[in-house]
Amino acid sequence: MIEFRIEKKRARLHDPRKDFALAEIESEVRYDPLTGESARICHFALKAPPPTEIGAIVELSHGHCPFCPERVETVTPRFPEDLVPGGRLRRGAALVAPNLFPYDDVSAIAVLGRDHFVPMDRVPAQLVIDGLTAARDFMRLAQKQVEGGEGFGILTWNYMPPAGATQVHPHMQVIVSRNPGNALRRALESAARYRDRFGRCFHAELLHAERTRGERWIGEAGAVAWLAPFTPTGLLGDVAAVFRERATVVDLSDADIADFAHSLVRILAALAERSLWSFNLCLMPAPFGERPERHWLTAKLLPRIYLNPKLHVSDVAYLHLLLEERFAMLYPEEVAAALRPALGGHPA
Ligand SMILES: [Zn+2]
């Protein structure tokens, strides 16, 4: 029922690097087994991003950071009392406050801890646990604000400027909305069609197929299964986690959050070993209150880079933004093999 469809492409050219000998260069177009949307994968020489002066970025951003402990209480807004008693919600070292630049009815920021900069190879699991717990508990309060139909609690984390983070200080975005965004809406519609057609949850079938095949399987911890998506989104290969039998962030138990956090920080450290230092993370849910019968909560982790830091070359261009075509330079099977040891597995 799950189909992993690949079209091979072969470009023919006379290669100036080989005295203009005729060469064939292979690439692939793959089709997402859920939505049918396509993605391109090609082999470029770039296996890791060029080095960037991270120290200079951290130094530049430190003096006026709104999330550092000496400022966070005075410059972040407060929620009305009827939404969050006390105005802000704290769990451990995490603090949820309104986004000063909201883009929905309920638009919040979760500030993660007191340290201005947390290197990607040393993210403490407790930092993630506190952030997710605070976001989950905030969503439980805010979900009643969504009127007239289904609501979604979406958690994202843009880490460092290549990922679009305007603050270096670690922080997540939390929105509670009737508008899940185009990608999640399409995924949910496709999952509903899959369930109607085959009578099963797509994600249950996907995990079964990927675990059996093994080439894109990274590992698992409790209810959380990690794999490299068959159709990657980012240039250097992305990673996904599926929460078995959980539909939304508010469904997560403390144990689920801990299992996810401990495996996430190991994966981040393994990515950092490959000179990566920025990422987007998004937890994509079903609507509040839905049973885990068509869609299981999925985390998408996308490493981000400057293709060329000296020229400020971004890693997204017309393919991603205008043609909505994913484009990767690493094959998911290579990504999974490289990350498997981080979760205790053996390299392929
Ligand atoms: Zn700071």
Boltz pocket constraint, residues with backbone or C-beta under 6 A from the ligand:
constraints:
  - pocket:
      binder: B
      contacts: [[A, 61], [A, 62], [A, 65], [A, 66], [A, 67], [A, 68], [A, 69], [A, 114], [A, 115], [A, 116], [A, 117], [A, 169]]
      max_distance: 6.0
